[in-house]
Amino acid sequence: MAESSLLDKPWRKFPEFNEETAHKLKKELVDYSLGGETGVPAANILLIGQIGAGKSSFFNSVNSTFRGKIANKARCGSFEHSLTTVYRKYSVKDHNSGQTLKIRLCDTRGLEEDFNIDPQEISHILDGNVPDRYQFNPSAPFTTETFGFIRNPRLGDRIHCVAFVVDGSTIDVIPEKILKQLKAMQSQMNKRNIPQVVYLTKLDKVCPKVEEDAGHIFHSSAVRKAVDKIADIMGLPRGFVLPIKNYESETILDQNIDILILKALKQTADFSDDYIEEQVDKIAAENGHVRKEIM
């Protein structure tokens, strides 16, 4: 674990780590709505990352926060090959209110050095052609002829924001083959103007102070350096790199971990909202139709 000092002032403005903040963020996400005029039922956030970075663990952590207990719905762990073999659009239910969030976390297979994800397959995911629960087949990529192909996806089927999940403790040793895959994917996203963020995970391995208390994350000089590095690698503004901590070894919930997860999810949902509004206006201008009719 790297040596790290705690700074007197946080390197990023962030809400206070307390019960009020946790409650406020949770309420904002439960109340989050895209507006009836968009015709989009939920924001689709695509999680992409190298195997073991914490992609499925992020969904489990979000689910745990809203269930009020540690949950393990998506398979996760450290294995040589991706545990995610099925494309899933996970919904999240708040067990206090009984409401289902208008946010879906879309999980796809993890990136591997010895297996290149077909660029066209990613395009189909972004465009909403791939159905929920599609079983990935390494020997036969998803094409227009694959059973279940959604030929006329609506805006609500498409991906509205992408979250790259990156292990903050291994930024310096990300394999070149993985970086090439990430850049090729970014090219597809940029063509579509799809917003992107980075969920920077495993920061307790970067800074011992964060291992003690996740609330130290914005006072850690090592975490700040990790954020700067991955922002440069991904070509994204530093404010789009969101440091988080997933639930991994914990057996009970931790308020500070909850706040990091909730804030990251809220920012991603807001970016999704902006993208959807932009697309609604674009489609309406092109077709000259009433919004509801074209969605």
C-alpha positions in Angstrom: 0.0 0.0 0.0 1.3 3.4 -1.0 2.3 6.0 1.6 -0.2 8.8 1.8 -0.7 11.9 3.9 -3.9 13.5 4.8 -4.3 17.1 3.6 -5.6 19.8 5.9 -8.2 20.9 3.3 -10.1 18.5 1.0 -8.8 18.6 -2.6 -12.4 18.5 -3.8 -15.5 20.2 -2.5 -17.9 17.5 -1.2 -20.9 17.3 1.1 -20.2 16.5 4.7 -20.0 12.9 5.7 -23.0 12.7 8.1 -26.5 11.2 8.4 -28.2 14.3 6.9 -26.1 14.0 3.7 -26.8 10.3 3.4 -30.6 10.9 3.8 -30.6 13.8 1.3 -28.7 11.9 -1.4 -30.9 8.8 -1.0 -34.1 10.9 -1.2 -32.8 12.7 -4.4 -32.2 9.3 -6.1 -35.5 7.9 -5.0 -37.3 11.0 -6.3 -35.2 11.2 -9.5 -37.4 11.4 -12.5 -36.7 12.0 -16.2 -40.0 13.7 -16.8 -43.0 12.3 -18.6 -42.4 14.3 -21.7 -39.2 12.4 -22.5 -41.0 9.0 -22.7 -37.9 7.4 -21.1 -38.8 5.2 -18.1 -35.3 5.0 -16.6 -31.7 6.2 -17.1 -29.5 3.4 -18.4 -26.0 3.6 -17.0 -23.5 1.1 -18.6 -20.7 -0.2 -16.3 -17.5 -1.1 -18.2 -14.2 -2.2 -16.6 -11.4 -4.7 -16.4 -12.2 -8.0 -14.7 -11.8 -7.5 -10.9 -12.1 -3.7 -11.0 -15.4 -3.8 -9.1 -18.1 -3.5 -11.8 -20.6 -6.0 -10.4 -19.5 -5.0 -6.8 -20.7 -1.5 -7.5 -24.2 -2.7 -8.3 -24.2 -4.9 -5.2 -23.0 -1.8 -3.2 -25.8 0.4 -4.6 -28.3 -2.4 -3.9 -27.0 -2.8 -0.3 -27.4 0.9 0.3 -31.0 0.9 -0.7 -31.8 -2.4 0.9 -30.4 -1.4 4.3 -28.2 -4.5 4.5 -25.3 -6.1 2.6 -26.6 -7.6 -0.6 -25.0 -9.8 -3.3 -27.3 -10.0 -6.3 -24.6 -9.8 -9.1 -21.8 -12.3 -9.1 -18.5 -10.7 -8.2 -15.0 -11.6 -7.0 -11.4 -11.9 -8.2 -11.2 -14.5 -11.0 -9.0 -14.9 -14.1 -12.0 -14.6 -16.4 -15.1 -12.4 -16.3 -17.9 -13.6 -14.0 -20.4 -11.6 -15.9 -21.5 -13.7 -18.9 -25.0 -12.2 -19.4 -25.9 -8.6 -20.3 -28.1 -7.3 -17.5 -30.1 -4.2 -16.9 -30.4 -4.2 -13.1 -33.1 -2.2 -11.4 -32.6 -0.9 -7.8 -35.5 -0.9 -5.3 -35.5 1.3 -2.2 -36.9 -0.9 0.5 -37.9 1.9 2.8 -40.3 3.5 0.3 -40.9 0.4 -1.8 -40.1 2.5 -4.9 -38.0 1.3 -7.8 -35.4 3.9 -8.8 -35.7 5.3 -12.3 -32.1 4.3 -12.9 -30.9 1.0 -14.4 -27.3 -0.3 -14.0 -26.3 -2.2 -17.1 -23.6 -4.8 -16.5 -21.6 -6.4 -19.3 -18.6 -8.8 -19.4 -15.3 -7.6 -17.9 -12.4 -6.6 -20.1 -9.6 -9.1 -20.5 -6.2 -9.0 -22.0 -6.6 -12.2 -24.0 -10.2 -11.4 -25.2 -11.1 -8.4 -27.2 -14.7 -7.3 -27.0 -16.1 -6.9 -30.5 -16.4 -3.1 -31.2 -19.7 -3.7 -33.0 -21.1 -5.5 -30.0 -20.4 -2.5 -27.9 -22.1 -0.3 -30.5 -25.2 -2.5 -30.4 -25.2 -2.2 -26.5 -24.9 1.6 -26.7 -27.6 1.8 -29.3 -30.1 -0.3 -27.3 -30.1 -3.3 -29.7 -29.0 -5.9 -27.1 -31.9 -7.3 -24.9 -31.7 -7.7 -21.2 -30.4 -11.2 -20.2 -28.5 -11.8 -23.5 -26.0 -14.5 -23.0 -22.6 -13.5 -24.4 -20.9 -15.9 -26.7 -17.1 -15.3 -27.1 -17.1 -17.4 -30.4 -20.0 -15.6 -31.9 -20.3 -11.8 -31.3 -23.8 -10.1 -31.2 -24.9 -9.1 -34.7 -28.0 -7.9 -36.4 -28.8 -11.6 -37.1 -28.6 -12.7 -33.4 -31.8 -13.9 -31.9 -33.4 -11.1 -29.8 -31.7 -8.2 -31.7 -33.8 -5.1 -31.1 -34.3 -3.7 -34.6 -35.9 -0.4 -33.7 -34.7 0.6 -30.2 -36.3 3.6 -28.6 -34.4 6.3 -26.7 -35.3 4.4 -23.5 -33.5 1.3 -24.7 -30.2 3.1 -25.4 -27.3 3.8 -23.0 -27.5 7.3 -21.5 -24.2 7.4 -19.6 -21.1 5.2 -19.3 -19.2 4.6 -16.1 -15.7 3.1 -16.5 -15.0 1.2 -13.3 -11.2 1.4 -12.7 -9.2 -0.2 -9.9 -7.4 2.8 -8.3 -4.5 0.6 -7.0 -3.5 -0.7 -10.4 -3.6 2.4 -12.6 0.1 2.3 -13.3 -0.1 -1.3 -14.5 -3.2 -1.3 -16.7 -2.2 -3.5 -19.7 -1.8 -1.8 -23.0 -4.3 -4.2 -24.6 -6.9 -3.1 -22.0 -6.2 0.6 -22.7 -6.6 0.1 -26.4 -10.0 -1.5 -25.8 -11.1 1.3 -23.6 -10.0 3.9 -26.1 -11.8 2.1 -28.9 -15.0 2.1 -26.8 -14.6 5.8 -26.0 -14.4 6.5 -29.7 -17.8 4.8 -30.1 -19.3 6.8 -27.2 -17.9 10.1 -28.4 -19.5 9.6 -31.8 -22.8 9.4 -30.0 -22.1 12.2 -27.5 -22.7 9.8 -24.7 -21.3 11.2 -21.4 -18.7 9.3 -19.5 -17.4 9.1 -15.9 -14.9 7.0 -14.0 -15.8 5.2 -10.8 -12.4 4.9 -9.1 -12.5 1.9 -6.8 -10.3 0.0 -4.3 -8.9 3.3 -2.9 -8.5 1.6 0.5 -5.5 -0.2 -1.2 -4.1 3.2 -2.3 -4.3 4.9 1.1 -4.3 3.3 4.6 -6.3 6.2 6.0 -9.1 5.5 3.6 -9.0 1.9 4.7 -9.6 3.1 8.2 -12.4 5.6 7.2 -13.8 6.2 3.7 -14.6 9.7 4.8 -10.8 10.5 4.5 -11.0 10.0 0.7 -11.0 13.7 -0.3 -8.2 14.5 2.2 -5.9 11.8 0.8 -3.0 13.0 -1.3 -2.6 9.5 -2.8 -6.2 9.4 -3.9 -5.8 12.8 -5.5 -2.8 11.6 -7.5 -4.8 8.5 -8.6 -7.6 10.7 -9.8 -5.2 12.9 -11.7 -3.6 9.9 -13.4 -6.8 8.2 -14.6 -8.2 11.5 -15.7 -5.2 12.0 -18.0 -5.3 8.4 -19.2 -9.0 8.6 -20.1 -8.9 12.1 -21.4 -11.7 13.2 -19.0 -12.1 16.2 -16.7 -11.0 15.5 -13.1 -14.5 16.3 -11.9 -15.7 13.3 -14.0 -13.6 10.9 -11.9 -15.6 9.8 -8.9 -13.7 8.1 -6.1 -15.8 5.4 -4.4 -15.5 2.4 -2.2 -17.5 -0.7 -2.8 -18.7 -3.1 -0.1 -16.3 -6.0 -0.2 -15.1 -7.3 3.2 -17.7 -5.4 5.2 -20.6 -7.3 6.8 -22.6 -4.2 7.9 -23.3 -0.9 6.2 -21.0 2.1 6.6 -22.5 5.6 6.3 -19.4 7.1 4.6 -19.2 4.3 2.0 -23.0 4.9 1.3 -22.4 8.6 0.8 -19.6 8.0 -1.8 -21.7 5.5 -3.7 -24.9 7.7 -3.6 -23.0 10.8 -4.7 -21.4 9.0 -7.6 -24.7 7.6 -8.7 -26.4 10.9 -8.5 -23.8 12.7 -10.6 -24.1 9.9 -13.2 -27.9 10.1 -13.2 -27.6 13.9 -13.7 -25.3 13.4 -16.7 -27.8 10.8 -18.1 -30.6 13.4 -17.7 -28.7 16.0 -19.7 -28.0 13.5 -22.5 -31.6 12.3 -22.7 -32.9 15.9 -22.9 -30.4 16.7 -25.7 -31.5 13.6 -27.6 -35.2 14.3 -27.2 -34.7 17.8 -28.5 -32.6 16.5 -31.4 -35.1 13.9 -32.4 -38.0 16.3 -32.1 -36.2 18.8 -34.3 -35.3 16.2 -36.9 -38.8 14.7 -37.1 -40.9 17.6 -36.2 -43.1 15.3 -34.1 -44.5 15.6 -30.6 -42.0 14.3 -28.0 -44.1 11.4 -26.7 -44.9 10.1 -30.1 -41.2 9.7 -31.1 -40.0 8.0 -27.9 
